[in-house]
Amino acid sequence: MSEELLKIRNIGIMAHIDAGKTTTTERILFYTGKNYKIGEVDEGTATMDWMIQEQERGITITSAATTVNWKYRNNEYKINIIDTPGHVDFTVEVERSLRILDGAVALFCAVGGVEPQSETVWRQANKYHVPRICYVNKMDRTGADFFSVVKQIAGKLKTSPLALQLPIGAEDSFSGIVDLIEEKAYEWDEENQGITYHEIPIPTFMKDEVDEYRQILLEKLSEFDDLLMEKYFDTPEAITSDELIAAVRKATLSQAITPILCGSSFKNKGVQILIDAIIKYLPSPMDVPAIQGINPKTEKAEPVYPDEKAPFAALAFKIATDSYVGRLTFIKVYSGTLKSGEIVYNVSTGKRERVSKILQMHSNKQTQLESISAGNIAALVGMKDIHTGDTLTEEKHPILLENIEFPDPVIQIAIEPKTKDDEDKLMAALYKLAEEDPTFAVKIDEEAGQTLISGMGELHLDILLDRLRREFNVSCNHGKPRVAYKEAITQTLTHKETYKRQTGGRGSYAEIEFVIAPAAEGEKGLKFTNQMKGGAIPKEYIPAIEKGFKTAMSNGKFGFPLEGLQITLLDGNAHSVDSDSLSFEICAKVGFREASRKISSIILEPIMSLEIHTPDEYIGNVTADLNRRRAVLDEIDAKIGFQIIKAHAPLAEMFGYVTTLRSISSGRASYSMEFLNYAPVPSDIQTYILNVGRYAL
């Protein structure tokens, strides 16, 4: 089994939007024989961009999984690939993919270099300790600069890049690469779409550069291997390429270095050597430390090892709807083996479910499997009650794996079906979409009588509305986008609440005394502490009290959800006949509402991080406009001919910004934006929100 596991690679392709992720994946599919024809993003024929919206817009919206085989040194390897989106609105797809991947390929545009979303996905990979290699793509583009990108990777991403290749030429003259480990140069045959490539002499004009970077390579790698260090000082010419490959692998897996490769996927140059590098340097499931889980019976941490004979344990990392087979549950198997038709136990919900089919996915196509074992990724059919982040195991051997955390939605719109007949259809469709996407939320505003949908940005909601129309055949009217505000209380108060109802028969009674306080800085959700002594309230009612406060947090003093809250239960009282869990839950809800009326609260708004690229002559117009939008400038970085502005601004001020920026820069400036944090709104704007309505353009 370990031999089989050593020949598996679970990798993701991650990058900023437009760095060439999908194009690179399409080349990998072509060269590995998975596809007989190269799909192109610009033509809407990319295999991995299978959604209509992806083909029309030329962007990746949902992460697509596929499996390819690759022969390296006479051994057959299996590579499970997940192609992730680059747009910040779909960051959930990157988050859940990195949670279950063993390694990643980070793509960078040779012209754009390290962009804001590059930094975001890099941080996400750091969070899950994912070893990665970098591929500097688009070396054929005007302005391509390999060495500048390597410097940016070191400076902006705070990593230790190590160039394993050098490009031969750049822009129109880019023709191939020099492999610093093998000390060989390669060129690709353009007449057969780069299927074949051949060795050429290292160009004479590159000799000094190759020697310099080869020396850097040897010095760096000798730090990680004592035998290599001895050879480096005594007989450097005796160092073999296999020794260097082993040293690069060791340093990459420990994340001490990040190997850098280069090429042009669109021009079919460099991709086969990138696939070799995936095999050589990225981890197999055996190279990854055992994942830690919690045994729900003992509540103690237990390691889960990749072994097909161990008890079955898997994590559901994505839910999707397929028009033919229904709901698909994508899982990564951490241990054991699952056979088609078997029953699995969902530790997160405590329910048992039968797996009717196991599918190996190739984008939106599938192949049926009889079983799936440790180290692999597949999709299950037949799961009814399951959510992203749930753990599936054998009932006799439960283990709870760490869930996946997702950012909260920051923007919302009100929607309604165009016809009364579509009301039920709309709600069913919305809940299906919410099951698939944890950053999409549906809420019924009772006071306004509206259905509100929330997401990560305007594009995110636009795509979801388009899916409602095309996939679920529901047409909607919708309002303008508005900000998803939150609340925070700013004072501490001790409050006593009594709940009584008498209707002739058995009544309802609950009494609680509690302290309500602001959440500690950086803390989210409810922190509930029971300091009650003497058992005045039976312990079986305590969870109901906590549940009541949790539910009440969804609507604060001003009608917005609370970001965080501390509740300390001090005392209470129960009746031997009239008290029950529901009474204490209602008492907590009423107590929260009454207490929040007596203390001051503030409204919090989402703040966005901005990066704007503008030609020099428009810098004044751009900064003046940002000042009008309550933006705070963090830094301005001058480049030749253009400037990069880094700032943060309230989301409420940024609706329609793309149109304004085009107007004030004659269409020459561009920007990217991502969620930063929630912060208090200024007092005058809080007054406006409360008196006039939700602050939105």
Residue, then its C-alpha position, 0 to 999 in steps of 0.5 A: m500500500s505504501e508503494e501505491l501511496l508514494k505514487i499519488r500526488n494530490i495537488g492544486i493549481m492556485a494563483h491570481i486571476d489571469a495568471g494562466k491556471t486553467t491554461t496550464t491545467e489544460r496543457i497538463l491534461f493534453y500532455t498526460g493523454k487525458n485530453y486529445k485536444i487542447g482546450e482554450v479559455d479564450e475560446g470557451t473550450a477549456t475542460m476545467d471551465w465547464m460551467i456556462q458562466e465560466q466559458e462566457r466570462g473566461i474565468t474560473i468560478t468553481s474548483a474542478a477536480t481531475t485525475v491524470n497519470w504520468k510516467y516518470r523514470n519508468n514509474e506510473y504516477k497518479i496526480n489528482i489535480i484541483d484547478t481553483p479560481g483566482h477571483v477573490d469573490f470565489t476564495v471559498e473554493v481555494e480555501r476548501s481545496l487547500r484544506i485537503l491538498d498535499g501540495a500546490v503549484a503557485l502560478f505567477c504571471a511573468v509580467g504582473g508578478v505577485e499580485p494581491q490575490s497571489e498573496t491571499v492564496w499564499r497565506q491560505a497555503n501557509k495556514y494549512h502548511v501546504p508545500r508548493i512549487c512556483y511556476v512563472n508563466k507567460m514568459d512570452r508576454t511583452g514585459a516578462d521579467f523572470f528575475s523580477v518575479v523571483k524577487q517579488i516572491a521573496g519580498k512579498l511572500k516572505t519565502s525563500p525562492l530557489a530558481l531551478q530553471l532559467p528562461i532562454g530569452a523573454e517576450d518574443s524571443f523566449s524559446g526554452i529553459v535551462d535546467l540548473i540541476e541537470e545543466k541542460a537546455y531544452e527547446w519545444d517543438e512548436e509544429n506539434q503543440g509542444i508534445t516533443y522537446h529536445e536538448i540543445p546546447i546552453p546558449t553561450f550568452m547565458k554561460d555566466e548567468v547559468d554558472e552564477y545561479r547554479q552556484i546559488l543552487l548548490e550553496k542553498l541546498s548544501e544547507f539542508d544536507d551534510l553529505l552534500m555540504e562536504k561534497y560542495f566544499d571538497t569536490p563540487e563536480a562530483i555532486t550528482s543530479d539525483e543528490l540535488i533532486a533529493a535535497v530539493r525535495k527534502a527542503t520543499l517538503s519542510q517548506a524551507i525553500t520554494p522551487i521556481l520554474c518557468g515557461s509559457s503554457f499558452k505557447n506549450k513550453g515548459v509544461q512537461i518539466l513542470i509535471d516532472a517537478i510535481i512528481k519529484y518535489l511535491p509530497s505523496p500522502m505518505d510524506v504528509p504528517a498524520i492529520q489530527g482528529i478528536n475521538p468523540k467518545t474520549e474527546k482526546a486527540e488521535p492521529v489518522y495515518p494514510d493506511e488502506k487497512a486502517p478504519f475509514a476516515a474522510l473529510a467532505f470538502k465540497i458539495a455540488t449539484d449534478s444534473y444527472v446524478g444529483r448531489l455530489t459530495f467530494i471527499k478526501v480519504y485520509s485512512g481506510t477504504l470505502k466500497s460502493g454501497e457501504i454505509v458511512y457514519n457522519v460524525s458531525t451530524g451523528k447520522r448514518e448514510r449509504v453511499s450509492k456510487i463512488l465517482q472519479m471526477h474529470s471536471n463535470k464528467q465522471t467514471q464509476l469506481e468500486s472503491i476508494s482508499a486512503g490518499n485519494i480524492a473522489a465524489l460520493v453519490g447518495m449522501k442526503d444530510i451532509h455539509t462542507g467540512d463534515t467527517l465521514t467514518e465507520e460507526k465503530h471507529p468515529i474520529l472528528l477531523e478539523n472543520i473548514e473555516f470560511p469568511d462571512p459574506v460582506i454584501q447582500i441584495a434583496i430578491e423576489p421571484k418574478t411570478k408568485d408561482d416561483e416562490d417555493k421553487l426559488m427558496a428550494a434553489l437558494y437552499k441548494l446553492a447555500e449547501e454548495d457554497p458556505t460563503f453564500a447565505v439566505k435570510i428572510d427579513e421578517e420586518a421588511g418581508q424580504t428575502l436577502i441573499s449574501g455573498m463575497g462580492e458583486l460578481h459572486l452574487d451576479i453569478l448566483l443569480d445567473r445560475l438561478r435563471r439557467e440551472f433552476n429556471v427561476s427568474c428574479n427581480h433584485g435590488k441594488p447591492r448593499v453592505a452586510y453590516k454587523e453590530a458590536i456591543t460596547q458596554t457590560l451589563t448584569h441582567k435578570e430575566t424571567y419568562k412566564r406563560q400560563t395557559g390553563g394547563r402546564g405552563s412555561y417558566a424560566e429565570i436567568e441572571f447573566v452578564i452580557a459583555p463585548a467580545a474580546e478583540g479578534e474573537k468571533g461568535l458567542k463565548f458562553t461561560n456558566q458560573m452558576k453554583g448550587g444547581a439552581i437550573p438543572k444542567e440539562y437546560i444549560p445548552a438550551i440557554e446557550k442556544g437561545f443566546k446564539t440564536a439571538m445574536s443573529n439580530g442585534k439592537f439595530g437588526f444586524p447580526l453581532e460579530g462577537l459576544q460574551i455571556t456569563l451565566l450567574d444564577g437562575n431558577a427553574h420550576s419542577v413542573d413548568s420548566d423545560s428546555l424551550s422555556f430557557e431558550i426563549c428566556a435567553k432570547v428575550g433576556f438578550r433583547e431586553a439587555s441590548r436595549k439598555i446598553s450602547s452598541i455600534i455598527l461595524e462595516p466591512i473594510m476592503s483592501l485595495e491595490i490600484h495600478t495606474p499610469d503616472e499622469y492619473i495618480g492625482n485623480v485616483t487618490a482624490d477619488l479615494n479620499r472621497r470614498r473614505a479610503v486610507l492610503d497605506e503606500i504608493d509604490a512607483k514603477i517605471g511609467f505607472q504607480i501602485i496604490k495600496a489602500h483600504a476603504p469601506l465596501a459601502e463606498m466601493f460599489g461601481y468603482v470599476t466604472t469610475l476608475r475607468s472614467i478618471s484614467s481613460g480606461r488605463a488603470s486597474y484594481s483588485m479588492e479583497f475583504l480585510n476586516y470589520a471596523p466601526v462606522p463613523s458616528d455620522i454614518q451610523t446615524y444615517i444608517l439608522n435614520v435613513g436606511r442601510y447605507a448603500l449606493 
